[in-house]
Amino acid sequence: MRLATFTTTAGADRPRAGVVSGERVHPFPPGLTMRDLVERGLEEVRQLAGEALTTGGHPLADVRLLAPLAPASVRDFVAFEEHVQGIRQAVTGVAGVPDAWYDGPTFYFTNPHAILGPEEPVPFPAACAARDLELEVAVVVATAGRSLSVEQARDHVFGYTIMNDWSARDLQGREMQVGLGPAKGKDFATTLGPWIVTADELEPHRDEDGFLRLWCTVSVNGAEIGRDLLSNMGWTFEALIAYASRDSRVEAGDVLGSGTVGNGGCLGELWGRRGTQDPPPLAPGDVVTLTVEGIGAISNVVAVAEPAPDLPAARLRDPALARKAASS
């Protein structure tokens, strides 16, 4: 099944969840969000979809597709070794892959409140000059779990969607010198869409090691800049879920990004390999399109947000003197 969230082109109605069949989307009962559907589970969703498909539905050309769901949380991994090689060189100036990368699928949390859908403009920070895209596939978690094994995690996969982890590389490179993960270099926008493809639909694409063999491509203004196989991941999606749940918890509706595919899945990787910003950073008005075999395609236009208010510089003081003064 392909499950979408949409409004009519006029945009006067409230968002609806629906099942896509051919070139039409058939709505589920009013009030049911995609998160509700995920929490109900695939079996109940199949029953609801069967009922929805008996209605006339709407032509896809007459609706506006939104981000398929409001995630409970968003974790983004770095599961492609080739991407790590290039992007580390671009952001930190250090070549190679850190030894720790091989120990487990590292991730960071990004902003679930800055989710965009297909065709929405991407508001890059006004202070950013090195605007970048990231071609990823994300898995949607079906049910809650804690410290899952990889085998158990197979039952926690609801489906998959395309993800663009937009990146302000100049902001990211500066803030990561502090020793934490990215913050303002990442949290302004993440695109999901165009819909969620349920897990069963992609099972025929699994290779002998359990990876999804899907071609992933990215283009800017119609010119392809990157192409890779999703099966070049270092870990399966089930392993990502298991690791995310280790000594912690995943919830229904969590979104876990694969990390950026290699071979040009983002501009930064190419900059790191070539030693120059070639291709150039994204510019306002550029159209970025991500396409993943078996899922679909999403496009967004690059935009620039209004300048944010200034912040004061850090207050510098001698902590020992301050404590002494406060205790006297």
C-alpha positions in Angstrom: 0.0 0.0 0.0 0.9 3.6 -0.6 -0.4 5.8 2.2 -0.6 9.5 1.8 -1.7 12.7 3.7 -3.3 15.3 1.5 -5.7 18.2 1.1 -7.6 19.2 -2.0 -5.9 21.6 -4.4 -8.0 24.4 -3.1 -6.7 23.7 0.4 -9.9 24.5 2.1 -10.4 21.1 3.7 -8.6 19.6 6.6 -5.7 17.1 5.9 -6.9 13.6 5.3 -5.1 10.3 5.2 -5.7 8.1 2.3 -4.6 5.1 0.3 -3.1 5.7 -3.2 -4.1 3.4 -6.0 -3.0 4.2 -9.5 -3.4 7.9 -10.0 -6.1 8.3 -7.4 -6.1 8.7 -3.6 -9.0 7.3 -1.6 -9.5 8.9 1.8 -9.8 7.1 5.1 -12.6 8.1 7.5 -12.3 11.8 8.6 -10.3 12.4 11.7 -7.9 9.5 11.2 -4.3 10.8 11.0 -1.4 8.8 9.6 -0.1 8.5 13.1 -3.4 6.9 14.1 -3.0 4.4 11.2 0.5 3.5 12.2 -0.6 2.9 15.8 -3.5 0.7 14.6 -1.1 -1.6 12.7 -0.9 -2.9 9.2 -3.7 -5.5 9.4 -6.3 -2.9 10.5 -5.0 -0.5 7.9 -5.4 -3.1 5.2 -9.1 -3.5 6.2 -9.6 0.3 6.2 -7.9 0.6 2.8 -10.1 -2.0 1.3 -13.1 0.0 2.4 -11.6 3.3 1.2 -10.9 1.8 -2.2 -14.6 1.3 -2.8 -15.1 5.1 -2.9 -14.4 7.3 -5.9 -11.5 9.1 -4.3 -9.6 12.0 -5.8 -7.2 12.2 -8.8 -3.7 12.8 -7.5 -3.5 15.8 -9.9 -6.3 17.5 -7.9 -4.8 17.1 -4.4 -1.9 18.6 -2.6 0.3 15.9 -1.0 1.6 16.8 2.5 4.3 15.2 4.6 2.8 11.7 5.1 2.9 11.9 8.9 3.9 14.0 11.9 6.7 11.9 13.4 6.8 11.0 17.1 10.6 11.7 16.7 13.2 11.8 14.0 16.5 10.0 14.2 19.0 10.3 11.3 21.7 7.8 10.9 25.0 7.8 8.9 24.8 4.2 7.5 26.8 4.7 4.2 30.5 4.5 4.5 31.2 6.2 1.2 29.1 9.3 2.4 31.1 9.4 5.6 34.4 9.5 3.7 33.4 12.5 1.6 31.3 14.5 4.1 33.9 14.2 6.9 36.5 15.7 4.6 34.1 18.6 3.6 32.9 19.5 7.1 36.0 18.8 9.3 38.8 18.7 6.8 39.8 15.2 8.1 40.1 12.4 5.6 38.9 8.8 6.2 36.2 7.1 8.2 36.4 7.2 12.0 37.0 3.8 13.6 34.0 4.3 15.8 31.7 4.4 12.7 32.2 0.6 12.3 31.1 -0.1 15.9 27.4 0.7 15.3 25.0 2.8 13.3 25.5 6.3 14.8 22.6 8.8 14.7 21.4 12.2 15.8 18.0 13.5 16.7 16.6 16.2 14.4 13.5 18.5 14.7 10.1 16.7 14.3 8.4 20.1 14.2 10.1 21.3 11.0 8.8 18.6 8.6 8.0 19.6 5.1 6.1 17.8 2.4 6.5 17.6 -1.4 6.7 20.8 -3.3 7.0 23.0 -0.1 9.7 25.7 -0.3 12.7 24.9 2.0 13.5 28.0 4.2 17.3 27.8 4.6 18.7 30.1 7.3 19.6 33.5 6.0 23.1 33.1 7.4 23.8 30.0 5.4 25.7 30.1 2.1 26.7 26.4 1.8 23.1 25.0 1.2 23.0 21.3 0.7 20.5 18.4 0.2 20.7 14.8 1.5 19.1 11.8 -0.3 17.9 9.3 2.2 15.2 6.7 2.8 13.5 6.5 6.2 11.8 3.7 8.0 8.6 4.3 10.0 8.4 2.4 13.2 5.1 0.4 13.7 5.1 -0.4 17.4 6.9 0.6 20.6 9.8 -1.5 21.8 12.9 -1.5 24.0 16.3 -3.1 23.5 15.0 -5.1 20.5 17.1 -7.7 18.7 17.4 -7.3 14.9 15.0 -10.2 14.5 12.4 -8.6 16.7 12.8 -5.3 14.9 11.4 -6.9 11.7 8.0 -6.8 13.4 8.4 -3.1 14.2 8.7 -1.9 10.5 5.5 -0.2 9.3 6.9 1.2 6.0 9.3 3.5 4.2 9.3 7.0 2.8 11.8 9.3 1.1 13.7 11.8 3.3 15.7 14.9 2.5 17.8 16.0 5.4 18.5 19.6 4.3 21.9 20.8 5.5 23.4 24.2 6.1 27.0 23.0 5.8 28.8 26.2 6.9 26.7 26.5 10.0 27.1 22.7 10.7 30.9 22.9 10.3 31.3 25.7 12.8 28.9 24.4 15.5 30.3 20.8 15.4 33.7 22.1 16.5 32.1 22.2 20.0 32.0 18.4 20.0 28.3 17.8 19.8 26.2 16.8 16.8 24.6 19.2 14.3 22.1 21.7 15.6 21.2 24.8 13.6 22.9 23.4 10.6 20.1 20.8 10.4 17.0 21.6 12.4 15.3 24.1 10.0 13.8 21.6 7.6 13.4 17.9 6.8 11.3 16.7 3.9 9.3 13.4 4.0 7.2 12.0 1.2 5.5 11.6 -1.1 3.8 8.9 0.9 4.6 5.8 3.0 5.0 2.5 1.2 4.2 -0.3 3.5 6.8 -2.9 4.3 5.3 -5.7 2.4 5.5 -3.8 -0.9 9.3 -3.7 -0.8 10.0 -7.2 0.4 10.6 -8.4 -3.2 13.6 -6.0 -3.4 15.5 -7.6 -0.5 18.8 -9.1 -1.3 20.3 -12.2 0.3 21.6 -10.2 3.3 18.3 -8.5 4.0 19.1 -5.1 2.4 16.7 -3.3 0.1 18.1 -3.2 -3.4 16.6 0.1 -4.6 18.2 2.7 -6.9 18.2 6.2 -5.4 18.8 9.3 -7.5 19.0 13.0 -6.9 18.8 15.8 -9.4 19.1 19.6 -9.2 17.1 21.6 -11.8 16.7 18.3 -13.8 20.5 17.4 -13.9 21.4 14.2 -12.0 24.2 14.7 -9.5 24.1 11.4 -7.6 22.9 7.8 -7.9 23.4 4.9 -5.5 21.9 1.6 -4.3 20.1 1.7 -1.0 21.6 -1.8 -0.4 25.0 -0.1 0.0 24.0 0.7 3.6 26.3 -0.7 6.3 23.3 -1.9 8.4 19.7 -3.0 7.5 16.8 -0.9 8.7 16.0 -3.5 11.2 19.4 -3.1 12.7 18.8 0.7 12.8 15.6 0.1 14.8 17.4 -2.3 17.1 20.2 0.1 17.8 17.8 3.0 18.4 15.9 0.9 20.9 19.0 -0.3 22.7 18.8 0.7 26.4 16.1 3.1 25.3 12.8 3.0 23.5 11.3 3.4 20.0 7.6 4.4 19.6 5.0 4.0 16.9 5.4 6.8 14.4 9.2 7.3 15.0 11.1 8.0 11.8 14.6 6.7 11.3 16.6 8.0 8.3 19.1 5.8 6.6 21.6 8.6 6.3 22.7 10.0 2.9 23.5 7.5 0.1 26.9 7.6 -1.4 28.1 8.5 -4.9 26.8 12.0 -4.8 23.8 11.7 -2.5 24.6 15.2 -1.3 26.8 18.1 -2.5 29.0 18.0 0.6 30.3 14.6 -0.2 31.4 15.7 -3.6 32.9 18.9 -2.2 35.0 16.8 0.2 36.2 14.5 -2.6 37.0 17.2 -5.1 38.4 19.8 -2.7 36.1 22.5 -4.2 32.4 23.4 -4.1 31.7 21.7 -7.4 28.7 21.4 -8.0 28.0 24.8 -6.3 25.8 25.1 -3.2 22.1 25.2 -3.8 20.7 28.6 -4.8 17.3 30.1 -4.1 14.9 28.9 -6.8 16.7 25.6 -7.4 14.5 22.5 -7.7 15.8 19.4 -5.9 14.2 16.1 -6.8 14.8 12.8 -5.0 13.7 9.6 -6.6 13.7 6.1 -5.0 12.8 3.0 -6.9 9.7 1.3 -5.5 8.7 4.4 -3.5 8.4 7.5 -5.8 9.8 11.0 -6.0 9.7 14.3 -4.1 10.7 17.7 -5.2 11.2 21.0 -3.3 12.3 24.5 -4.2 15.1 26.1 -2.3 14.2 29.3 -0.5 15.8 31.6 2.2 14.1 32.5 5.5 14.0 36.0 6.9 17.1 36.8 8.9 16.9 35.7 12.6 17.3 38.1 15.4 20.9 38.5 16.7 22.0 36.7 19.9 24.5 38.2 22.4 27.9 36.7 22.6 28.7 34.4 25.5 29.3 36.1 28.8 32.9 35.5 29.8 33.8 35.3 33.5 36.1 33.5 35.9 33.9 30.8 37.5 36.2 30.5 40.5 36.0 34.3 41.2 32.2 34.3 40.7 31.8 31.4 43.2 34.1 33.2 45.7 32.2 36.4 45.4 28.8 34.7 45.8 29.9 32.9 49.0 31.4 35.9 50.7 
